[in-house]
């Protein structure tokens, strides 16, 4: 197991190294570059030349990359010029991270809580109205873009019916104690129940919008995996031996069917940031996705590079955890 984890860690390091090179080259290719972003309308030729020298942009590419990766490893990405002007770019990431983690956690929780049970029961009742209705619902979840779902929820539930807040993470007039940066958790830790409930209300619509695609994918994979497992010889043998339905479900069906589902969940967690960009933008939810869109729009290269690297790191770390979970469920994976 240790050798398996070490091998995966080495692969993760290679992936991050390649991504850092691609990010460095992409940032250099963006129009205007960091010099124009920093100087703005004050960008005279003399000032541009002086700033390029100060930033080391007049050095060879390999020297620039060496400085870039050295500073990145130290958490030094420069100061924000657009998202939070003057604030350290890495601090912007740390400030915005809790919002996205909180939103993603509840979104994947809803997707798992609905997708796995519904997928299992749809497979058990294959061809029934429940199965057909669930399949249609999952197709809608996959086909409808996240931003369109978010706009529909916002317009009808928040604007027309006024049932839930339109935007933000919490009512600005609410005096809540900040402990961890996770508003729901902070409210629970400090026993400020009104603050926790208000944070939950602000999370409901973004969570439902963000959870639609993960739910649909998890449901379809679960349904397909359970259908395949139910037709396996060992399940029929267990039934012939007279084992109870609960034992067959727990030991034979779910344990084997969960292998592809675990992988799917990991991939969906890693890909939630893409949906979070659109969801957070629609609901003005101040997380990483909103900061990423804003940094690109305002050419805030310092924040842009730390967010892209952080998103890549989160994705590969999640996939490492999925590989470990996969190896725990199926020991045969460790030998591959």
C-alpha positions as CSV (number, residue, x, y, z in Angstrom):
1,X,0.0,0.0,0.0
2,X,2.9,2.4,0.8
3,X,4.6,1.7,-2.5
4,X,1.2,2.3,-4.3
5,X,0.8,5.7,-2.5
6,X,4.5,6.7,-3.2
7,X,4.0,5.8,-6.9
8,X,0.9,7.9,-7.1
9,X,2.7,10.9,-5.4
10,X,5.5,10.8,-7.9
11,X,3.0,10.8,-10.8
12,X,1.2,13.7,-9.1
13,X,4.5,15.7,-8.9
14,X,5.1,15.1,-12.6
15,X,1.6,16.3,-13.5
16,X,1.9,19.4,-11.4
17,X,5.4,20.2,-13.0
18,X,4.0,19.9,-16.5
19,X,1.0,22.0,-15.6
20,X,3.2,24.7,-14.1
21,X,5.1,24.9,-17.4
22,X,1.9,25.1,-19.4
23,X,0.6,27.8,-17.1
24,X,3.8,29.8,-17.4
25,X,3.7,29.7,-21.2
26,X,0.0,30.5,-21.3
27,X,0.4,33.6,-19.0
28,X,3.3,34.8,-21.2
29,X,1.0,34.5,-24.3
30,X,-1.9,36.4,-22.9
31,X,-2.4,39.9,-24.5
32,X,-0.8,42.8,-22.6
33,X,0.9,40.6,-20.0
34,X,1.6,41.5,-16.4
35,X,3.3,44.8,-17.2
36,X,0.2,46.2,-18.8
37,X,-2.0,44.8,-16.0
38,X,0.1,46.5,-13.4
39,X,0.7,49.9,-15.1
40,X,-2.6,50.3,-16.8
41,X,-3.0,53.7,-18.5
42,X,0.4,54.8,-17.1
43,X,2.2,52.3,-19.4
44,X,4.8,54.5,-21.1
45,X,7.7,52.8,-22.9
46,X,10.2,53.9,-20.2
47,X,8.0,52.6,-17.4
48,X,7.4,49.3,-19.2
49,X,11.1,48.8,-19.7
50,X,11.8,49.5,-16.0
51,X,9.1,47.2,-14.8
52,X,10.1,44.4,-17.2
53,X,13.6,44.7,-15.7
54,X,12.3,44.7,-12.2
55,X,10.2,41.6,-12.8
56,X,12.9,39.8,-14.7
57,X,10.9,39.7,-17.9
58,X,14.0,40.7,-19.9
59,X,15.7,37.5,-18.9
60,X,15.8,34.2,-20.9
61,X,12.6,32.1,-20.7
62,X,14.3,29.3,-18.7
63,X,15.5,31.9,-16.1
64,X,12.0,33.4,-15.9
65,X,10.5,30.0,-15.4
66,X,13.0,29.1,-12.7
67,X,12.1,32.3,-10.8
68,X,8.4,31.7,-11.3
69,X,8.5,28.1,-9.9
70,X,10.8,29.2,-7.0
71,X,8.4,31.9,-6.0
72,X,5.4,29.7,-6.5
73,X,6.9,27.1,-4.1
74,X,7.3,29.8,-1.6
75,X,3.7,31.0,-2.0
76,X,4.9,34.3,-3.5
77,X,2.8,35.2,-6.6
78,X,2.8,38.9,-6.2
79,X,0.0,41.4,-5.4
80,X,-3.5,41.4,-6.8
81,X,-4.3,44.2,-9.2
82,X,-8.0,43.5,-9.8
83,X,-9.7,41.1,-7.4
84,X,-8.5,42.6,-4.2
85,X,-6.0,45.4,-5.2
86,X,-2.9,45.5,-3.1
87,X,-3.6,42.2,-1.3
88,X,-1.1,39.3,-1.7
89,X,-2.4,36.9,-4.4
90,X,-2.0,33.8,-2.2
91,X,-4.0,35.5,0.5
92,X,-6.8,36.1,-2.0
93,X,-6.8,32.4,-2.6
94,X,-6.9,31.6,1.1
95,X,-9.7,34.2,1.6
96,X,-11.8,32.8,-1.2
97,X,-11.1,29.1,-0.6
98,X,-13.6,28.4,2.2
99,X,-16.6,29.6,0.2
100,X,-15.9,27.3,-2.7
101,X,-15.0,24.3,-0.4
102,X,-18.3,24.9,1.5
103,X,-20.3,25.1,-1.7
104,X,-18.6,22.1,-3.3
105,X,-19.0,20.0,-0.1
106,X,-22.7,20.5,0.0
107,X,-23.1,20.1,-3.8
108,X,-21.3,16.7,-3.8
109,X,-23.1,15.7,-0.7
110,X,-26.5,16.3,-2.3
111,X,-25.3,14.5,-5.5
112,X,-24.2,11.4,-3.6
113,X,-27.2,11.4,-1.2
114,X,-29.6,11.4,-4.2
115,X,-27.6,9.8,-7.0
116,X,-26.5,6.5,-5.3
117,X,-29.8,5.5,-3.7
118,X,-31.8,6.5,-6.7
119,X,-29.4,4.7,-9.0
120,X,-29.6,1.5,-6.9
121,X,-33.4,1.5,-6.7
122,X,-33.7,2.3,-10.4
123,X,-31.5,-0.7,-11.2
124,X,-33.5,-2.9,-8.8
125,X,-36.7,-1.8,-10.6
126,X,-35.3,-1.9,-14.1
127,X,-38.0,-0.9,-16.6
128,X,-40.4,0.5,-14.1
129,X,-41.8,4.0,-14.1
130,X,-39.3,4.9,-11.3
131,X,-36.5,3.8,-13.5
132,X,-37.7,5.6,-16.6
133,X,-38.5,8.8,-14.7
134,X,-35.1,8.8,-12.9
135,X,-33.3,8.3,-16.3
136,X,-35.2,11.2,-17.8
137,X,-34.3,13.4,-14.8
138,X,-30.6,12.4,-15.1
139,X,-30.6,13.3,-18.8
140,X,-32.0,16.7,-18.1
141,X,-29.4,17.2,-15.4
142,X,-26.6,16.4,-17.9
143,X,-28.1,18.3,-20.8
144,X,-29.0,21.6,-19.1
145,X,-26.0,23.9,-18.6
146,X,-25.2,24.8,-15.0
147,X,-25.5,28.5,-15.6
148,X,-29.0,28.1,-17.1
149,X,-30.1,26.0,-14.1
150,X,-28.6,28.6,-11.8
151,X,-30.5,31.5,-13.6
152,X,-33.8,29.6,-13.4
153,X,-33.4,28.9,-9.7
154,X,-32.4,32.4,-9.0
155,X,-35.2,34.0,-11.0
156,X,-38.1,31.8,-9.8
157,X,-37.1,30.9,-6.2
158,X,-35.3,34.0,-5.2
159,X,-36.7,36.8,-7.3
160,X,-40.3,35.8,-8.2
161,X,-41.2,33.8,-5.1
162,X,-38.8,35.5,-2.7
163,X,-38.2,32.2,-0.8
164,X,-34.4,32.3,-0.6
165,X,-31.6,35.0,-0.8
166,X,-30.6,36.1,-4.3
167,X,-26.8,36.3,-3.8
168,X,-23.9,36.3,-1.4
169,X,-22.9,33.9,1.4
170,X,-24.6,35.7,4.3
171,X,-26.7,38.7,5.1
172,X,-24.2,41.6,5.3
173,X,-26.2,43.1,8.2
174,X,-25.8,40.0,10.3
175,X,-23.1,40.3,13.0
176,X,-21.5,36.8,12.8
177,X,-18.3,35.6,14.5
178,X,-15.7,34.4,12.1
179,X,-13.6,31.4,13.2
180,X,-12.8,29.2,10.3
181,X,-14.1,31.0,7.3
182,X,-16.7,28.4,6.7
183,X,-19.9,30.3,7.6
184,X,-22.1,27.3,8.4
185,X,-19.4,25.7,10.6
186,X,-18.6,29.1,12.3
187,X,-22.3,29.5,13.2
188,X,-22.4,26.0,14.7
189,X,-19.1,26.4,16.6
190,X,-20.1,29.7,18.1
191,X,-23.8,28.6,18.6
192,X,-25.0,31.5,16.6
193,X,-27.8,29.5,15.1
194,X,-29.3,32.5,13.2
195,X,-25.9,32.9,11.4
196,X,-25.6,29.2,10.6
197,X,-29.2,29.1,9.2
198,X,-28.7,32.3,7.2
199,X,-25.5,30.8,5.6
200,X,-27.4,27.6,4.8
201,X,-30.2,29.6,3.1
202,X,-27.6,31.4,1.0
203,X,-26.1,28.0,0.1
204,X,-29.3,26.2,-1.0
205,X,-29.7,27.6,-4.5
206,X,-26.0,27.5,-5.5
207,X,-25.7,24.0,-4.1
208,X,-28.7,22.7,-6.1
209,X,-27.4,24.3,-9.3
210,X,-23.9,23.0,-8.9
211,X,-25.1,19.5,-7.9
212,X,-27.2,18.8,-11.0
213,X,-24.4,17.4,-13.2
214,X,-22.6,15.4,-10.5
215,X,-26.0,14.0,-9.4
216,X,-26.8,12.9,-13.0
217,X,-23.4,11.3,-13.6
218,X,-23.3,9.5,-10.2
219,X,-26.9,8.2,-10.7
220,X,-26.2,6.9,-14.2
221,X,-22.9,5.2,-13.2
222,X,-24.5,3.7,-10.1
223,X,-27.5,2.4,-12.1
224,X,-25.3,0.8,-14.7
225,X,-22.9,-0.7,-12.2
226,X,-25.7,-2.2,-10.1
227,X,-27.4,-3.6,-13.2
228,X,-24.1,-5.2,-14.2
229,X,-23.5,-6.6,-10.7
230,X,-27.1,-8.0,-10.4
231,X,-26.5,-10.1,-13.5
232,X,-23.2,-11.5,-12.1
233,X,-22.9,-15.3,-11.4
234,X,-21.8,-14.7,-7.8
235,X,-25.0,-12.8,-7.0
236,X,-27.2,-15.6,-8.4
237,X,-25.1,-18.1,-6.5
238,X,-25.7,-16.1,-3.3
239,X,-29.4,-16.0,-3.9
240,X,-29.4,-19.8,-4.6
241,X,-27.7,-20.4,-1.2
242,X,-30.5,-18.6,0.5
243,X,-28.7,-15.5,1.7
244,X,-30.9,-12.7,2.8
245,X,-31.5,-9.7,0.5
246,X,-29.6,-7.3,2.9
247,X,-26.5,-9.6,3.0
248,X,-26.5,-9.9,-0.8
249,X,-27.0,-6.1,-1.2
250,X,-24.2,-5.2,1.3
251,X,-21.6,-7.9,0.6
252,X,-22.0,-8.6,-3.1
253,X,-23.9,-5.9,-4.9
254,X,-22.9,-2.6,-3.4
255,X,-19.3,-3.5,-2.6
256,X,-18.6,-4.4,-6.2
257,X,-20.8,-1.8,-7.8
258,X,-19.1,1.0,-5.8
259,X,-15.8,0.7,-7.6
260,X,-16.7,2.7,-10.6
261,X,-18.9,5.0,-8.5
262,X,-16.0,6.0,-6.3
263,X,-13.9,6.9,-9.3
264,X,-16.8,8.9,-10.7
265,X,-17.3,10.8,-7.4
266,X,-13.6,11.7,-7.3
267,X,-13.7,13.0,-10.9
268,X,-16.8,15.0,-10.2
269,X,-15.3,16.5,-7.0
270,X,-12.2,17.5,-9.0
271,X,-14.4,19.0,-11.7
272,X,-16.7,21.0,-9.5
273,X,-14.5,24.1,-9.9
274,X,-15.6,24.4,-13.5
275,X,-19.2,24.5,-12.5
276,X,-18.4,26.7,-9.5
277,X,-17.1,29.4,-11.8
278,X,-20.5,29.8,-13.5
279,X,-22.5,29.1,-10.3
280,X,-20.6,31.6,-8.2
281,X,-20.8,34.2,-10.9
282,X,-24.6,33.9,-11.2
283,X,-25.2,34.1,-7.4
284,X,-22.3,36.5,-6.7
285,X,-20.9,33.9,-4.4
286,X,-17.4,35.1,-3.3
287,X,-15.4,31.9,-3.9
288,X,-12.5,30.7,-6.0
289,X,-14.7,30.4,-9.2
290,X,-15.9,34.0,-8.9
291,X,-12.3,35.2,-8.2
292,X,-11.0,33.2,-11.2
293,X,-13.6,34.7,-13.6
294,X,-12.9,38.2,-12.2
295,X,-9.1,37.8,-12.4
296,X,-9.3,36.8,-16.0
297,X,-11.7,39.6,-16.8
298,X,-9.5,42.3,-15.1
299,X,-6.2,40.7,-16.2
300,X,-5.1,40.1,-12.6
301,X,-2.3,37.8,-13.5
302,X,-1.0,37.3,-10.0
303,X,-4.3,35.9,-8.7
304,X,-4.9,34.1,-12.0
305,X,-1.8,32.0,-11.7
306,X,-2.2,31.1,-8.1
307,X,-5.9,30.1,-8.7
308,X,-5.1,28.0,-11.8
309,X,-2.2,26.2,-10.0
310,X,-4.3,25.7,-6.9
311,X,-7.2,24.3,-8.9
312,X,-4.8,21.9,-10.6
313,X,-3.3,20.8,-7.3
314,X,-6.8,20.3,-5.8
315,X,-7.8,18.1,-8.8
316,X,-4.7,15.8,-8.6
317,X,-4.9,15.5,-4.8
318,X,-8.6,14.5,-5.1
319,X,-7.7,11.9,-7.7
320,X,-4.9,10.6,-5.4
321,X,-7.4,10.2,-2.6
322,X,-9.7,8.4,-5.1
323,X,-6.9,6.1,-6.1
324,X,-6.2,5.3,-2.5
325,X,-9.9,4.7,-1.8
326,X,-10.1,2.5,-4.8
327,X,-7.2,0.4,-3.6
328,X,-8.8,0.0,-0.2
329,X,-12.0,-1.2,-1.7
330,X,-10.3,-3.5,-4.3
331,X,-6.9,-4.7,-3.1
332,X,-6.1,-6.0,-6.6
333,X,-5.5,-2.3,-7.7
334,X,-2.4,-2.0,-5.5
335,X,-0.5,-4.5,-7.6
336,X,-1.0,-2.7,-10.9
